[in-house]
Amino acid sequence: MRQPSVIARRVAAASVSLVVAAGAAACGPKDNDAKGSGGDSTPHKGGTLTVLNSEPQTDFDPARLYTSGGGNVPSLVFRTLTTRNRENGAAGAKVVPDLATDTGRPNKDATVWTYTLKKGLKYEDGTPITSADIKYGIERSFAPELSGGAPYLRDWLVGAADYQGPYKDKKGLSAIETPDARTIVFHLNKPEGEFPFLATQTQFTPVPQSKDNGTKYEEHPVSSGPYKVVKNENDGEHLVLTRNTYWSAGVDDQRKAYPDTIDVRSGLDSSVINQRLSASQGADAAAVTTDTNLGPAELAKVSGDKELAARVGTGHFGYTNYIAFNPTVKPFDNPKVRQAIAYAVDRSSVVNAAGGSALAEPATTFLPNQKSFGYTPYDPFPAGASGNAAKARELLAQAGYKNGLTVTLTHSNAKDFETSPEIATAVQDALKKAGITVKLQGLEYNDYRDKIHGVKTEPGFFLAHWGADWPSGGPFLAPIFDGRQIVKDGANFNTGLLDDKSVNAEIDAINKLTDLDAAAKRWGALDEKIGEKALVVPLFHPVYKRLYGKDVKNIVISDWTGVLDISQVAVK
């Protein structure tokens, strides 16, 4: 997710997002049997799964959703060309076929990708799913009234930059060809070895043109997955999904579809969600959450209860919280000042401020410490767990600030334990030991977001975070460090305003690789090269701890999402 504010609220989203909202070589549940609790751990079909969330599942239209891997609740209704592998931990960070027979067949330079659909695919009404439906589903995502999805297709597809969708331009996109009902071909502007990851986004969901009613489509989108929408109240606040009888496990080896009904209830306070999951009374015994983390106080209580502790799923997601510098603002134009701050940071105190080691893991690399991202251990400014104030003072003196200096740190007032006052205060206290006086500027979340993502308003020193659109180094490093992605009149994420030709060239070179393991190693090396510039100071990766009801079984938590995968869950 490009800007992981949704993830920050989810845990985060997904979007979250990410949106989700991660840490060491990630894994599935540590505190519980992966098959769930109870005497009989064998998953069975039947029953109703309740989902208790804080954020409503708004804009339930595949064109408007910004999800990777197909999403969580969306993935029950919307199938895509490819999807995430539904397994625990690192194995779940792989892309696998969904509607397609494989993850895609590139031409020699990865500018043309071809997919073949599986035989026997059907919608909820029994009509066949065709390649033309996928083409149309993608095209409608370009319509301004259906905006909100990932922006990559506009950039990647030949001739798509100014396309306004099929409602205004019925000719469609010539960059997408459908030579027959089971074949679809994509023509790209430049090599993109990670196109199979993009094909997991919900924009690749088939939409039958005859059933498209524009902005009202979200009320009853036509299902290609194991469940169909039978109720959507208050724009996703209450969703009820029941079985799509035309879905077949024979053409979908990823979704288990154990429950008969999925009842999604949102708009709930996070403390209420955790209380209900803890009590597990009535329908809540078969309930989960996809967006609500246990906070520090709640986790302490749960950890002291053996029965509750057995119902905690642990997950990691590609996500980094960090300090960002604007090198056009003094004194941060001086690399030695930025390096001094990197040495002065006390990551132990920052981790404590984020909820402790159970909820946060210290970071010295910008890339999350997972293999799929290309994680390569390095620390360009090794200061130990508690910082090195003496080294920081030495660098400040070299920079001309032997008597210290005063700076302002901008942060959000949102209580997210990420860019919030707790983290800012921990940084403030650590830098004080190095002779750096930090004044705190706390802003309401919307003001904070607007300020840090505007080139003209970006402060010199602020807290930031980034979440992955998919588990690879590409969508992690490129938006933040590719000089060609600097946006001067809009939302800019290249906070360090880095425009280094060698960095840009290496990004292009890696994007040509279709060997994702080889690409990962290159992303890791590039991360280290960029890290030496001290444009950011990585602080920590979040860890997600989430309760689930006592009658929930078959817990799967992958490194792709970091949260319980409801497509795998069974209930008693």
C-alpha positions as CSV (number, residue, x, y, z in Angstrom):
1,M,0.0,0.0,0.0
2,R,1.6,3.1,-1.0
3,Q,0.7,5.3,1.9
4,P,-0.1,2.9,4.7
5,S,-2.4,5.2,6.7
6,V,-5.1,2.6,6.3
7,I,-2.8,-0.1,7.5
8,A,-1.8,2.1,10.4
9,R,-5.4,2.3,11.4
10,R,-6.0,-1.4,10.8
11,V,-3.2,-2.1,12.9
12,A,-2.5,-0.4,10.6
13,A,-4.6,-1.7,5.9
14,A,-4.5,-3.4,4.3
15,S,-5.8,-0.8,2.4
16,V,-4.1,-2.4,5.0
17,S,-4.2,-1.9,2.5
18,L,-2.5,-2.6,4.8
19,V,-4.1,-1.4,4.9
20,V,-1.3,-3.0,7.7
21,A,-0.7,-2.6,8.7
22,A,6.2,-6.3,10.6
23,G,9.4,-7.7,11.5
24,A,11.9,-10.5,11.7
25,A,11.8,-13.5,9.5
26,A,8.1,-13.6,9.9
27,C,6.0,-16.5,10.9
28,G,2.5,-17.6,11.6
29,P,1.1,-18.0,15.1
30,K,3.7,-18.5,17.7
31,D,1.4,-18.7,20.7
32,N,-1.1,-21.2,19.4
33,D,-1.5,-24.4,17.4
34,A,-1.9,-23.3,13.7
35,K,-5.0,-25.4,13.5
36,G,-6.8,-23.5,16.2
37,S,-8.0,-24.3,19.7
38,G,-10.4,-26.9,21.0
39,G,-10.4,-30.7,21.3
40,D,-11.0,-31.5,17.6
41,S,-8.7,-29.4,15.5
42,T,-9.9,-30.8,12.2
43,P,-11.6,-28.0,10.2
44,H,-15.1,-28.7,9.1
45,K,-17.5,-27.0,6.7
46,G,-20.5,-25.2,8.1
47,G,-21.5,-22.5,10.5
48,T,-21.2,-18.7,10.5
49,L,-17.9,-16.8,10.9
50,T,-18.3,-13.3,12.4
51,V,-15.7,-10.6,11.5
52,L,-15.4,-7.8,14.1
53,N,-13.6,-4.8,12.6
54,S,-13.1,-1.1,13.4
55,E,-12.9,0.1,9.8
56,P,-15.9,-0.5,7.5
57,Q,-15.2,-2.3,4.2
58,T,-16.1,0.7,2.2
59,D,-16.2,1.0,-1.6
60,F,-16.8,-2.8,-2.1
61,D,-16.1,-2.6,-5.8
62,P,-13.0,-4.3,-7.2
63,A,-12.1,-1.2,-9.2
64,R,-12.0,1.0,-6.1
65,L,-10.2,-1.2,-3.6
66,Y,-6.5,-0.8,-3.0
67,T,-5.5,-4.3,-2.0
68,S,-2.6,-6.6,-2.6
69,G,-2.9,-10.4,-2.8
70,G,-6.6,-10.0,-3.4
71,G,-7.3,-8.5,0.0
72,N,-8.9,-10.3,3.0
73,V,-12.7,-9.9,2.9
74,P,-12.6,-8.9,-0.8
75,S,-10.8,-12.1,-1.6
76,L,-13.8,-14.1,-0.6
77,V,-15.9,-12.5,-3.4
78,F,-13.3,-11.3,-6.0
79,R,-10.8,-13.7,-7.6
80,T,-7.9,-12.3,-9.6
81,L,-5.4,-13.6,-12.2
82,T,-2.9,-14.3,-9.5
83,T,-3.1,-14.2,-5.7
84,R,-1.1,-14.7,-2.6
85,N,-0.1,-18.2,-1.4
86,R,-2.4,-19.1,1.5
87,E,0.2,-20.5,3.8
88,N,1.8,-19.5,7.1
89,G,4.9,-17.3,7.3
90,A,7.4,-16.9,4.5
91,A,5.7,-19.4,2.2
92,G,2.7,-17.1,2.1
93,A,4.8,-14.3,0.6
94,K,4.8,-16.0,-2.8
95,V,2.5,-15.2,-5.7
96,V,0.5,-18.1,-7.1
97,P,-2.1,-18.6,-9.9
98,D,-5.7,-17.8,-9.1
99,L,-8.0,-17.5,-12.2
100,A,-5.0,-18.1,-14.4
101,T,-3.2,-21.4,-15.0
102,D,0.1,-19.9,-14.0
103,T,1.6,-16.6,-12.7
104,G,2.1,-15.3,-16.3
105,R,4.3,-15.8,-19.3
106,P,6.6,-12.9,-20.1
107,N,8.3,-12.2,-23.4
108,K,12.1,-11.9,-23.5
109,D,12.2,-8.4,-21.9
110,A,9.1,-8.6,-19.7
111,T,7.2,-6.0,-21.6
112,V,4.5,-8.4,-22.7
113,W,2.7,-10.7,-20.2
114,T,0.3,-13.5,-21.3
115,Y,-2.2,-15.4,-19.1
116,T,-4.6,-18.3,-19.8
117,L,-7.7,-18.7,-17.7
118,K,-8.5,-22.1,-16.1
119,K,-11.4,-24.0,-17.6
120,G,-14.7,-24.1,-15.9
121,L,-14.7,-20.7,-14.2
122,K,-18.1,-19.4,-13.3
123,Y,-19.8,-16.4,-11.7
124,E,-22.4,-16.7,-9.0
125,D,-25.2,-16.9,-11.7
126,G,-23.5,-19.8,-13.5
127,T,-22.3,-17.8,-16.5
128,P,-18.7,-18.4,-17.6
129,I,-15.9,-16.0,-16.7
130,T,-14.0,-14.8,-19.8
131,S,-10.8,-12.9,-20.5
132,A,-13.0,-10.1,-21.9
133,D,-14.5,-9.7,-18.4
134,I,-11.1,-9.2,-16.9
135,K,-10.2,-6.7,-19.5
136,Y,-13.4,-4.8,-18.8
137,G,-12.9,-5.0,-15.1
138,I,-9.5,-3.4,-15.5
139,E,-10.8,-0.7,-17.9
140,R,-13.6,0.4,-15.6
141,S,-11.0,1.0,-12.8
142,F,-9.8,3.9,-14.9
143,A,-13.1,5.7,-14.6
144,P,-12.8,8.8,-12.4
145,E,-16.0,7.9,-10.5
146,L,-14.4,4.5,-9.6
147,S,-11.0,5.8,-8.4
148,G,-9.2,4.5,-5.4
149,G,-7.4,1.4,-6.7
150,A,-3.6,1.0,-7.2
151,P,-2.2,3.4,-9.8
152,Y,0.3,1.1,-11.4
153,L,-1.7,0.1,-14.5
154,R,-2.0,3.8,-15.6
155,D,1.8,4.0,-15.5
156,W,2.6,0.5,-16.8
157,L,0.1,-0.2,-19.7
158,V,0.9,1.3,-23.1
159,G,-1.3,4.3,-23.9
160,A,-3.1,4.2,-20.5
161,A,-1.9,7.4,-19.0
162,D,-4.9,9.5,-20.1
163,Y,-7.5,6.8,-20.4
164,Q,-10.8,7.7,-18.7
165,G,-12.5,4.3,-18.6
166,P,-15.2,2.6,-20.7
167,Y,-18.1,4.9,-19.7
168,K,-16.4,7.8,-21.6
169,D,-14.1,5.9,-24.0
170,K,-15.8,2.7,-25.3
171,K,-12.8,1.8,-27.5
172,G,-11.1,0.5,-24.4
173,L,-7.4,-0.1,-23.9
174,S,-5.5,-1.5,-26.9
175,A,-2.7,-2.5,-24.5
176,I,-4.9,-5.4,-23.3
177,E,-5.7,-8.0,-25.9
178,T,-8.1,-10.9,-25.6
179,P,-7.6,-13.1,-28.6
180,D,-10.0,-15.7,-27.2
181,A,-12.2,-16.3,-24.2
182,R,-9.4,-17.8,-22.1
183,T,-6.4,-15.7,-23.2
184,I,-5.4,-12.2,-22.1
185,V,-2.3,-10.3,-23.1
186,F,-0.8,-7.1,-21.5
187,H,1.5,-4.7,-23.3
188,L,3.7,-2.6,-21.0
189,N,5.6,0.6,-21.4
190,K,8.7,-0.9,-19.8
191,P,10.0,-4.2,-18.4
192,E,8.2,-5.2,-15.2
193,G,9.3,-8.5,-13.8
194,E,6.9,-8.2,-10.9
195,F,3.8,-8.0,-13.0
196,P,2.5,-11.3,-11.4
197,F,2.4,-9.4,-8.1
198,L,0.4,-6.6,-9.7
199,A,-2.1,-9.1,-11.1
200,T,-3.1,-9.9,-7.5
201,Q,-4.7,-6.5,-7.1
202,T,-8.5,-6.5,-7.2
203,Q,-8.5,-4.4,-10.4
204,F,-7.8,-7.8,-12.1
205,T,-11.2,-9.1,-11.0
206,P,-13.5,-10.1,-13.8
207,V,-16.6,-7.9,-14.2
208,P,-19.4,-8.8,-16.6
209,Q,-20.2,-5.7,-18.6
210,S,-23.9,-6.5,-18.7
211,K,-24.1,-6.4,-14.9
212,D,-22.1,-3.2,-14.5
213,N,-24.2,-0.4,-13.0
214,G,-21.3,2.0,-12.2
215,T,-21.0,3.4,-8.7
216,K,-23.9,1.1,-7.6
217,Y,-22.0,-2.0,-8.5
218,E,-20.5,-2.2,-5.0
219,E,-23.9,-2.9,-3.6
220,H,-24.0,-6.3,-5.3
221,P,-20.8,-7.1,-7.2
222,V,-21.0,-10.3,-9.2
223,S,-19.0,-12.9,-7.3
224,S,-16.2,-15.0,-8.9
225,G,-15.1,-16.3,-5.5
226,P,-16.6,-18.8,-3.0
227,Y,-19.0,-16.2,-1.4
228,K,-21.5,-13.7,-2.8
229,V,-22.8,-10.5,-1.2
230,V,-26.4,-10.8,0.1
231,K,-26.3,-7.7,2.3
232,N,-24.2,-4.5,2.2
233,E,-25.5,-1.8,4.7
234,N,-24.1,1.6,5.4
235,D,-21.3,1.4,2.8
236,G,-19.6,-1.7,4.1
237,E,-20.4,-1.3,7.8
238,H,-22.4,-4.6,7.7
239,L,-21.7,-7.2,5.1
240,V,-23.2,-10.6,4.9
241,L,-21.7,-13.2,2.5
242,T,-23.2,-16.6,1.7
243,R,-21.9,-19.4,-0.5
244,N,-21.6,-19.0,-4.3
245,T,-22.9,-22.4,-5.4
246,Y,-21.1,-22.1,-8.7
247,W,-17.7,-21.8,-7.1
248,S,-15.7,-25.0,-7.2
249,A,-12.6,-26.0,-5.2
250,G,-11.6,-27.9,-8.3
251,V,-10.7,-24.5,-10.0
252,D,-9.6,-22.7,-6.7
253,D,-7.0,-24.4,-4.6
254,Q,-6.3,-21.3,-2.4
255,R,-9.6,-20.6,-0.6
256,K,-11.0,-23.2,1.7
257,A,-14.5,-21.7,2.1
258,Y,-15.3,-23.7,5.3
259,P,-18.1,-21.4,6.8
260,D,-21.5,-21.3,5.2
261,T,-21.9,-17.6,6.1
262,I,-19.5,-14.7,6.7
263,D,-21.0,-11.8,8.8
264,V,-18.8,-8.7,8.8
265,R,-19.6,-6.0,11.3
266,S,-17.5,-2.9,11.4
267,G,-17.4,0.6,13.0
268,L,-16.6,-0.9,16.4
269,D,-14.2,0.5,18.9
270,S,-11.0,-1.5,19.1
271,S,-11.3,-2.1,22.8
272,V,-14.8,-3.4,22.3
273,I,-13.6,-5.8,19.6
274,N,-10.9,-7.2,21.9
275,Q,-13.3,-7.5,24.8
276,R,-15.8,-9.4,22.7
277,L,-13.1,-11.8,21.3
278,S,-11.7,-12.3,24.8
279,A,-15.2,-13.2,26.2
280,S,-16.1,-15.4,23.2
281,Q,-19.7,-15.5,24.1
282,G,-22.5,-16.6,21.7
283,A,-21.7,-15.7,18.1
284,D,-18.4,-14.1,19.2
285,A,-17.0,-17.5,20.0
286,A,-16.7,-18.0,16.2
287,A,-15.4,-14.5,15.5
288,V,-12.1,-12.9,14.3
289,T,-10.8,-9.5,13.4
290,T,-8.8,-8.5,10.4
291,D,-7.9,-5.0,11.5
292,T,-7.6,-4.7,15.3
293,N,-4.4,-5.3,17.1
294,L,-3.9,-6.0,20.8
295,G,-2.5,-2.9,22.5
296,P,0.3,-3.0,25.1
297,A,-2.1,-3.1,28.1
298,E,-4.4,-5.6,26.5
299,L,-1.5,-7.9,25.5
300,A,-0.2,-7.8,29.1
301,K,-3.5,-9.0,30.3
302,V,-3.9,-11.7,27.7
303,S,-0.4,-13.0,28.2
304,G,-1.2,-13.7,31.8
305,D,-4.2,-15.9,30.9
306,K,-3.2,-19.3,29.4
307,E,-6.5,-19.8,27.6
308,L,-6.4,-16.4,26.0
309,A,-2.8,-16.6,25.1
310,A,-3.6,-19.7,23.2
311,R,-5.9,-17.6,21.0
312,V,-3.4,-15.0,19.9
313,G,-2.2,-15.1,16.3
314,T,1.2,-13.4,15.7
315,G,1.9,-11.9,12.3
316,H,4.4,-9.8,10.4
317,F,3.8,-7.5,7.4
318,G,6.2,-5.6,5.2
319,Y,6.2,-2.3,7.1
320,T,8.7,0.1,8.4
321,N,8.4,3.1,10.8
322,Y,11.2,5.6,10.4
323,I,12.5,9.1,10.8
324,A,12.6,11.1,7.6
325,F,14.7,14.1,6.7
326,N,14.2,16.8,4.1
327,P,17.8,17.6,3.0
328,T,16.7,21.0,1.6
329,V,15.9,22.2,5.1
330,K,18.8,23.3,7.3
331,P,20.5,21.8,9.3
332,F,19.5,18.5,7.6
333,D,21.2,19.5,4.4
334,N,24.4,18.5,6.2
335,P,24.9,14.7,6.1
336,K,26.8,14.7,9.3
337,V,23.8,16.1,11.2
338,R,21.6,13.3,9.8
339,Q,24.3,10.8,10.7
340,A,24.5,12.2,14.2
341,I,20.8,11.7,14.7
342,A,21.1,8.2,13.4
343,Y,23.7,7.5,16.0
344,A,21.8,9.2,18.8
345,V,18.5,7.3,18.4
346,D,17.8,4.8,21.2
347,R,15.9,2.0,19.5
348,S,15.2,0.3,22.8
349,S,13.2,3.2,24.1
350,V,11.4,3.6,20.7
351,V,10.4,-0.1,20.8
352,N,9.1,0.4,24.4
353,A,7.2,3.4,23.3
354,A,5.6,1.3,20.5
355,G,4.4,-1.3,23.0
356,G,7.4,-3.4,23.8
357,S,9.3,-6.1,22.1
358,A,6.2,-8.2,21.6
359,L,4.7,-5.5,19.3
360,A,7.8,-4.0,17.7
361,E,11.2,-5.1,16.5
362,P,14.1,-2.7,16.1
363,A,15.1,-1.8,12.5
364,T,18.4,-0.7,11.0
365,T,17.4,-1.4,7.4
366,F,14.7,0.3,5.5
367,L,13.5,-2.9,3.9
368,P,11.5,-5.1,6.3
369,N,13.6,-8.0,7.6
370,Q,11.9,-10.7,5.4
371,K,13.5,-12.7,2.7
372,S,10.9,-11.8,0.0
373,F,11.9,-8.1,0.3
374,G,15.5,-8.9,-0.2
375,Y,16.4,-8.2,3.4
376,T,20.2,-7.8,3.8
377,P,21.4,-7.1,7.4
378,Y,23.3,-3.9,7.6
379,D,23.7,-0.9,9.9
380,P,25.4,2.1,8.4
381,F,25.6,3.9,11.7
382,P,26.0,1.2,14.3
383,A,25.1,2.6,17.7
384,G,23.9,-0.4,19.5
385,A,20.4,-0.9,21.0
386,S,20.5,2.3,23.1
387,G,22.3,4.7,20.8
388,N,25.7,6.3,20.8
389,A,25.5,9.8,22.2
390,A,29.3,10.3,22.2
391,K,29.6,9.5,18.4
392,A,26.6,11.7,17.7
393,R,28.3,14.7,19.6
394,E,31.5,14.0,17.6
395,L,29.7,14.3,14.3
396,L,27.8,17.4,15.4
397,A,31.1,19.1,16.2
398,Q,32.4,18.2,12.7
399,A,29.2,19.7,11.3
400,G,29.9,22.9,13.1
401,Y,27.5,22.4,16.1
402,K,29.9,21.6,18.9
403,N,27.5,23.2,21.3
404,G,24.6,21.2,20.1
405,L,21.6,22.4,18.1
406,T,17.8,22.8,18.4
407,V,15.4,21.1,15.8
408,T,11.7,20.5,15.4
409,L,10.3,17.0,15.0
410,T,6.9,16.8,13.3
411,H,4.6,13.9,14.2
412,S,1.0,12.8,14.2
413,N,-1.3,13.1,17.2
414,A,-3.0,9.9,16.2
415,K,-2.7,7.2,18.9
416,D,-1.2,4.6,16.6
417,F,2.1,3.9,18.4
418,E,3.9,4.6,15.1
419,T,4.2,8.3,14.3
420,S,2.5,9.3,17.5
421,P,3.5,11.4,20.5
422,E,4.9,8.3,22.3
423,I,7.4,7.6,19.6
424,A,8.3,11.3,19.2
425,T,9.0,11.7,22.9
426,A,11.3,8.6,22.9
427,V,13.3,10.2,20.0
428,Q,13.3,13.6,21.8
429,D,14.7,12.0,25.0
430,A,17.5,10.1,23.2
431,L,18.6,13.1,21.2
432,K,18.8,15.2,24.3
433,K,21.7,13.0,25.5
434,A,23.6,14.0,22.4
435,G,23.1,17.7,22.8
436,I,20.2,18.0,20.4
437,T,17.2,19.8,21.8
438,V,14.0,18.5,20.0
439,K,10.9,20.6,19.9
440,L,7.8,18.5,19.1
441,Q,5.2,19.6,16.6
442,G,2.1,17.3,16.9
443,L,-0.5,17.6,14.2
444,E,-3.9,16.1,13.7
445,Y,-3.6,13.1,11.3
446,N,-5.0,14.8,8.2
447,D,-2.9,17.9,8.7
448,Y,0.2,15.8,9.4
449,R,-0.4,13.7,6.2
450,D,-0.9,16.8,4.0
451,K,2.2,18.5,5.4
452,I,4.7,15.7,5.1
453,H,3.5,14.7,1.6
454,G,3.7,18.2,0.0
455,V,7.1,19.1,-1.5
456,K,6.5,22.7,-0.6
457,T,5.3,22.0,3.0
458,E,7.5,19.0,3.9
459,P,9.3,19.7,7.3
460,G,13.0,19.0,7.7
461,F,12.6,16.3,10.4
462,F,9.5,14.1,10.9
463,L,8.2,10.6,11.7
464,A,6.9,8.5,8.8
465,H,6.0,4.9,7.8
466,W,5.7,2.8,4.7
467,G,3.9,-0.4,3.9
468,A,4.3,-2.8,1.0
469,D,1.9,-3.0,-1.9
470,W,3.3,-6.6,-2.3
471,P,6.1,-8.5,-0.6
472,S,9.1,-7.3,-2.7
473,G,11.7,-4.6,-2.5
474,G,10.3,-2.8,-5.6
475,P,7.2,-1.1,-4.2
476,F,9.1,-0.4,-1.0
477,L,12.2,1.4,-2.3
478,A,11.0,2.9,-5.6
479,P,8.2,5.2,-4.3
480,I,10.6,6.5,-1.6
481,F,13.9,6.8,-3.4
482,D,13.3,6.9,-7.2
483,G,13.9,10.5,-8.3
484,R,11.4,10.1,-11.2
485,Q,8.6,9.6,-8.6
486,I,9.0,13.0,-7.0
487,V,5.6,14.7,-7.2
488,K,5.9,18.4,-7.0
489,D,2.2,19.2,-7.2
490,G,0.5,16.4,-5.4
491,A,1.1,13.6,-2.8
492,N,4.9,13.0,-2.8
493,F,6.5,10.1,-1.0
494,N,10.1,10.6,-2.0
495,T,10.6,12.5,1.3
496,G,14.4,12.8,0.9
497,L,13.9,14.2,-2.6
498,L,16.6,11.8,-3.8
499,D,17.2,11.8,-7.6
500,D,20.4,9.8,-8.0
501,K,20.9,8.5,-11.5
502,S,22.7,5.4,-10.3
503,V,19.8,4.5,-8.0
504,N,17.2,5.2,-10.7
505,A,19.2,3.0,-13.1
506,E,19.5,0.1,-10.7
507,I,15.7,0.3,-10.0
508,D,15.1,-0.1,-13.8
509,A,17.6,-2.9,-14.0
510,I,16.0,-4.9,-11.2
511,N,12.5,-4.3,-12.6
512,K,13.6,-6.2,-15.8
513,L,14.2,-9.4,-13.8
514,T,11.6,-12.1,-13.8
515,D,13.7,-14.2,-11.4
516,L,12.2,-12.8,-8.2
517,D,14.9,-14.4,-5.9
518,A,17.6,-12.7,-8.0
519,A,15.7,-9.5,-7.9
520,A,15.4,-9.7,-4.1
521,K,19.1,-9.9,-3.6
522,R,19.5,-6.8,-5.8
523,W,16.9,-4.9,-3.8
524,G,18.8,-5.7,-0.6
525,A,22.0,-4.4,-2.0
526,L,20.3,-1.2,-3.2
527,D,18.8,-0.7,0.2
528,E,22.2,-0.8,1.8
529,K,23.6,1.7,-0.8
530,I,20.7,4.1,-0.1
531,G,21.0,3.6,3.6
532,E,24.5,5.1,3.7
533,K,23.0,8.4,2.5
534,A,21.2,8.8,5.9
535,L,18.0,10.2,4.3
536,V,16.0,8.1,6.7
537,V,16.6,6.5,10.1
538,P,14.7,3.1,10.3
539,L,13.2,2.7,13.8
540,F,11.1,-0.5,14.0
541,H,8.9,-3.0,12.3
542,P,5.5,-3.6,14.0
543,V,4.4,-7.1,15.1
544,Y,0.7,-7.9,15.0
545,K,-1.0,-9.7,17.9
546,R,-4.6,-10.5,17.3
547,L,-7.2,-12.4,19.3
548,Y,-9.7,-14.8,17.8
549,G,-12.7,-16.6,19.2
550,K,-12.5,-19.9,21.0
551,D,-14.4,-21.8,18.2
552,V,-12.2,-20.6,15.4
553,K,-9.9,-23.1,13.7
554,N,-7.3,-23.4,10.9
555,I,-5.4,-20.2,11.6
556,V,-3.2,-19.1,8.7
557,I,-1.1,-15.9,8.9
558,S,1.2,-15.2,6.0
559,D,4.1,-12.7,5.6
560,W,2.1,-11.1,2.8
561,T,-0.7,-9.7,5.0
562,G,0.5,-10.3,8.6
563,V,-3.1,-11.0,9.6
564,L,-5.4,-14.0,9.9
565,D,-6.5,-15.2,6.5
566,I,-10.3,-15.6,6.7
567,S,-10.3,-17.6,3.5
568,Q,-8.8,-20.4,5.5
569,V,-10.8,-20.2,8.7
570,A,-13.2,-22.9,9.9
571,V,-15.6,-22.5,12.9
572,K,-17.0,-25.1,15.3
